[in-house]
Every structure is written in structure tokens, then in C-alpha cells.
Amino acid sequence: MCTAATYRSQDFYFGRTFDYEFNYGEEVVVTPRNYSFQLRHQNALTEHYAMIGIAHMVGDYPLYYDAVNEKGLGMAGLNFAGNAVYRKPREGRDNIAQFEFIPWILGQCATVQEARTLLAHINLVDTRFSEQFPTSQLHWILADRDEAITIEAVGEGLNIYDNPVGVLTNNPPFDKQLFRLNDYSYLSPDQPVNRFSEQLQLQPYSRGMGAMGLPGDLSSASRFVRVAFTKMNSVSGTSESESVSQFFHILGSVAQTRGCCRLENGKYEITIYTSCCNADRGIYYYTTYENHQITAVDMYRENLDGEIPVHYPLVQGEHILLQNAADTTEEKL
Ligand SMILES: C[C@H](CCC(=O)NCCS(=O)(=O)O)[C@H]1CC[C@H]2[C@@H]3CC[C@@H]4C[C@H](O)CC[C@]4(C)[C@H]3C[C@H](O)[C@]12C
């Protein structure tokens, strides 16, 4: 399971949790404007917007899970098991393999509005990257500072939904997720008042009771409601540090702890990484399951006119500050 969210304070932020039972050795990858994205069914994308995100590198080819481009447009792919349907290439369409979708959109569009035009011509095809990497069943959130949409390739075709909450998880399809929020319209950050019965003296006995009934489990549908509630009620300062901190708290509401989601193979699904990209400044912040210290990669410190993606392995392991160490410079715990 994964969860993606957008957030606005002074700047626009876009991020996700990546929840799974193993990783593919993913890295933070900055793809410069002149890297030639070879496409299977179209001419290569030779000049395009630069982007930063997390990808699995195969040689110098980045297989992006999520990214933000230099115009502040963000896109993330999340599992959509059993629902995603990709087609065969068709004459007269932009035939884009599922693994090419993020660079295709982020390479060429500055806004969601511009992307809608490209999406009208696209045919998402099932061409696999390689034997080793078969097609993944995904759906996507695409967002800029003004709006977000969800894109789902299903049996009937390509569904594009307005996403007024700026949140995406996994199954079921997005229209159902959104509709289910109706069931929770009574939730509130304020204390409840007794509407149960006038004949009873009911009153809150603890803070936080206005959100009683907010689903706490790890299912995709419950994470959708929980992160939507958290995000829609979120209050933060506007500085970079306050905004980034708040964003990690929002996604922290759906973090997965090892042990709570056991799979049939006996493995556990955990939150492998959590990201928060400042889409206006091209800074990609992340934490990992065992590194709570926020690490950042700044796209503008790279040569964005270059031709080869630059990649940074995720920094792992907790970095603990021992506050009463004799020598505060270095003491390992
Ligand atoms: C597994 C992940 C989704 C995590 C998730 O949502 N877990 C919930 C499980 S559940 O919903 O609860 O069942 C997804 C998200 C992005 C994917 C990569 C996208 C690029 C590339 C595309 C190629 O075609 C195949 C290889 C490739 C590296 C992909 C591998 C894998 O598929 C990735 C990591």
C-alpha cells in the first residue's frame, strides 16, 4: 500500500509513502533536460523539463515511482492491483508504455491543465520494460499548486477524475474512495456535542473525541479517509521547515509499522520511504523506515542542462544526536 498527498502553504508540496515488503534499490534521481528518454513506440523525448524524484535505475534509465518537474508539476504511481488495464499500441495515438508515463507527462507539461491535453491523445500500453520488470498495475495522482487529478487505465478506458482532496491510496477505484468520504462527514477536530438523546447527559471525557470513528486500520480505503481528514484539517506555519515538518506528520498518519500487515509469504509490509518534495524549489526531502532524519536533494545544485541522470542512494540508518555526549561532534550510539 502507498499513500500520496499534496500540501500547500507558501509553497506547493507533493509526496508519498512507499509501502511494500521489499525495495528495488530505489534512489533519488535528478534527470536533466537533455537526457534522451528513449520511448518504445514514439520518438525519443530529447529536450524536456528537468525532474527530480525516486526511481529505480537500470543503467542510466530512470524508472520513476514519483517525481516533480522544474515547473512544479508532480506525479506518483501507486498500486492499483486487479483494476489497471493497459492496451496494445494503436495507430493515431500516443502509445506510451506504463513505465514511460511519468517522464512523458512531466517532461512536457507545466500544469495539470496542459497534461489534460496530452492525456486526450494517450494510449497507455502494456509493453514491458524487460523480462525482469513486467508491467506494474498502477494508477496515478498528478498535481500542481492549483489542482490535482487521478488517472486510472481500466477496462472501459482511461478515467480521469478531479481529485479535490489531493490524496491517493490504492484500491478501490478513485470514485468509490471519494464517495466514501460522505460516510465520515460528521468527523471534526472539535469536541462533539450530544445529539444522541436529550434524555442522556453525554459529554466528552477526553480531547480528540470529534474524530471518533476515523478508521485506524491499514487498508487502502481506511488510509484514504484518515489521510484526507488529517490533511484537510492540517494547520501549519508557512516557513520551509514548518511546512516540511507538517507534511511528514500528515503522511505519518498512515505510516505502516513492521508487524501490523503480514502477507501470505510471511513478509511484512512497511513504509519503506516517505517523501515530501517542495515542487516550487525542486527540493526532494525523504525519510526511510530506519532513518527518521530528513535528508534532502536539491535539483538546482545539479547541472539541469546535462545529459545523464544523477542519482543518490537513500541514506539509511538512524542518525541519533546524543545530547549529553562529552564530545558533541561525534559519538555513535
Ligand atoms: C510496488 C510499488 C507500489 C507499492 C504499493 O502501492 N504497494 C501496495 C500493495 S497493495 O496495493 O496493497 O497490493 C510500485 C510503485 C511504482 C512501481 C515501479 C514503477 C517503475 C517501474 C515500472 C516497471 O513496469 C516495473 C518496475 C518498476 C520499477 C515499478 C516496480 C513497482 O511496481 C513499483 C515500485
The ligand as a Gaussian input file, in Angstrom:
#p B3LYP/6-31G(d) Opt

LIG

0 1
 C        5.327000      -1.802000      -5.765000
 C        5.106000      -0.301000      -5.917000
 C        3.743000       0.061000      -5.392000
 C        3.704000      -0.045000      -3.900000
 C        2.294000      -0.196000      -3.452000
 O        1.396000       0.542000      -3.824000
 N        2.097000      -1.215000      -2.639000
 C        0.784000      -1.573000      -2.179000
 C        0.470000      -3.017000      -2.372000
 S       -1.251000      -3.180000      -2.472000
 O       -1.836000      -2.190000      -3.329000
 O       -1.757000      -3.065000      -1.101000
 O       -1.459000      -4.532000      -3.016000
 C        5.248000       0.195000      -7.352000
 C        5.113000       1.730000      -7.407000
 C        5.979000       2.187000      -8.602000
 C        6.411000       0.894000      -9.271000
 C        7.650000       0.922000     -10.197000
 C        7.413000       1.936000     -11.311000
 C        8.593000       1.947000     -12.297000
 C        8.841000       0.538000     -12.879000
 C        7.723000       0.145000     -13.811000
 C        8.022000      -1.194000     -14.474000
 O        6.970000      -1.528000     -15.312000
 C        8.163000      -2.250000     -13.395000
 C        9.246000      -1.909000     -12.417000
 C        9.059000      -0.509000     -11.762000
 C       10.400000      -0.209000     -11.055000
 C        7.865000      -0.479000     -10.787000
 C        8.011000      -1.515000      -9.642000
 C        6.802000      -1.471000      -8.669000
 O        5.638000      -1.924000      -9.296000
 C        6.573000      -0.057000      -8.099000
 C        7.779000       0.277000      -7.224000

